Amino acid sequence: MDEVRKEMRSRWNTDGWKYDSAEAHGIHDAGERTQWLDMLSPLPKETRILDVGTGTGFVALIAAEAGLRVTGLDWSETMLDQAKAKAAAQNLSVVFEQGTLENLPFAENSFDALTARHLLWTLLDPVEVFRQWFKVLKPEGRVFADYSPRKGSAHIGHHYREDIEEKLPLNRDVPASEIERLFREAGFSDISFISRKKEVKHGDHAHIHDVFIFTCVKK
Ligand SMILES: C[S@@+](CC[C@H](N)C(=O)[O-])C[C@H]1O[C@@H](n2cnc3c(N)ncnc32)[C@H](O)[C@@H]1O
């Protein structure tokens, strides 16, 4: 792993203990939870699903609750430790694995579906990562990934060092059409999205954000 990615991972290992308590992360947002549950519940029970950048397991645990066979992957022990503790507390079965998105530790054609929440903005090279998703999905496998365009510069430096955040191509106000183009470049088809507004509080201020949830298919 290169130095930039090592620095990125170390931020999740040191600051990750606070992740679930920050309102902007939506871990306790009932509306968002319902939206993911409604999206995943119609999938057949034998579906093997990979939640990439699973963090503290928000989507992985919802997928397990929906009865799916879930693997959650993250590069940070701090995040995975919390995800594992939450799964145990809720008596839900999820396989959590440590690994990097740039080199997924799974065979080709392993999963029927893949989820990625609050992740796209963190990617240094989105197409490289999307190609890995394409590889591990089975034919007809589907991606569910959310994206919230980041307006202004107030968020810069919140998670990563400022110079690193400026290197992240989706850590800005990117239109949905550009995300679609990146999925297409990685080989995906049938790309579409739904959008909604979300209120996020930062201290005393509340901002309305657009949230897009993309789906696309490996044909
Ligand atoms: C913003 S958090 C999102 C966590 C979770 N998906 C959620 O919805 O709350 C991003 C997560 O992606 C992980 N991550 C970021 N880049 C990664 C990479 N290149 N390889 C593996 N995990 C990565 C981080 O460790 C972190 O847990």
The ligand as an SDF file (V2000), in Angstrom:
LIG
                    3D

 27 29  0  0  0  0  0  0  0  0999 V2000
  -17.2890    7.0850    5.4080 C   0  0  0  0  0  0  0  0  0  0  0  0
  -16.9790    5.4680    5.9510 S   0  0  0  0  0  0  0  0  0  0  0  0
  -18.4690    4.6320    5.4880 C   0  0  0  0  0  0  0  0  0  0  0  0
  -18.7460    3.4630    6.3680 C   0  0  0  0  0  0  0  0  0  0  0  0
  -20.0540    2.7190    6.0940 C   0  0  0  0  0  0  0  0  0  0  0  0
  -20.1650    2.2410    4.7280 N   0  0  0  0  0  0  0  0  0  0  0  0
  -21.2660    3.5560    6.4360 C   0  0  0  0  0  0  0  0  0  0  0  0
  -22.1480    3.6750    5.5930 O   0  0  0  0  0  0  0  0  0  0  0  0
  -21.3610    4.0980    7.5460 O   0  0  0  0  0  0  0  0  0  0  0  0
  -15.8190    4.8610    4.7570 C   0  0  0  0  0  0  0  0  0  0  0  0
  -15.2250    3.5030    5.1330 C   0  0  0  0  0  0  0  0  0  0  0  0
  -14.4950    3.0170    4.0140 O   0  0  0  0  0  0  0  0  0  0  0  0
  -13.2600    2.4700    4.4450 C   0  0  0  0  0  0  0  0  0  0  0  0
  -12.3260    2.6170    3.3230 N   0  0  0  0  0  0  0  0  0  0  0  0
  -12.0020    3.7660    2.6880 C   0  0  0  0  0  0  0  0  0  0  0  0
  -11.1300    3.5300    1.6990 N   0  0  0  0  0  0  0  0  0  0  0  0
  -10.8820    2.1910    1.7190 C   0  0  0  0  0  0  0  0  0  0  0  0
  -10.0460    1.3300    0.9370 C   0  0  0  0  0  0  0  0  0  0  0  0
   -9.3140    1.8390   -0.0520 N   0  0  0  0  0  0  0  0  0  0  0  0
  -10.0410    0.0170    1.2090 N   0  0  0  0  0  0  0  0  0  0  0  0
  -10.8200   -0.4850    2.2210 C   0  0  0  0  0  0  0  0  0  0  0  0
  -11.6260    0.2740    3.0060 N   0  0  0  0  0  0  0  0  0  0  0  0
  -11.6650    1.5990    2.7420 C   0  0  0  0  0  0  0  0  0  0  0  0
  -12.8960    3.2900    5.6740 C   0  0  0  0  0  0  0  0  0  0  0  0
  -12.0340    2.5800    6.5450 O   0  0  0  0  0  0  0  0  0  0  0  0
  -14.2570    3.5620    6.3000 C   0  0  0  0  0  0  0  0  0  0  0  0
  -14.5910    2.5700    7.2480 O   0  0  0  0  0  0  0  0  0  0  0  0
  1  2  1  0
  2  3  1  0
  2 10  1  0
  3  4  1  0
  4  5  1  0
  5  6  1  0
  5  7  1  0
  7  8  2  0
  7  9  1  0
 10 11  1  0
 11 12  1  0
 11 26  1  0
 12 13  1  0
 13 14  1  0
 13 24  1  0
 14 15  1  0
 14 23  1  0
 15 16  2  0
 16 17  1  0
 17 18  1  0
 17 23  2  0
 18 19  1  0
 18 20  2  0
 20 21  1  0
 21 22  2  0
 22 23  1  0
 24 25  1  0
 24 26  1  0
 26 27  1  0
M  CHG  2   2   1   9  -1
M  END
$$$$
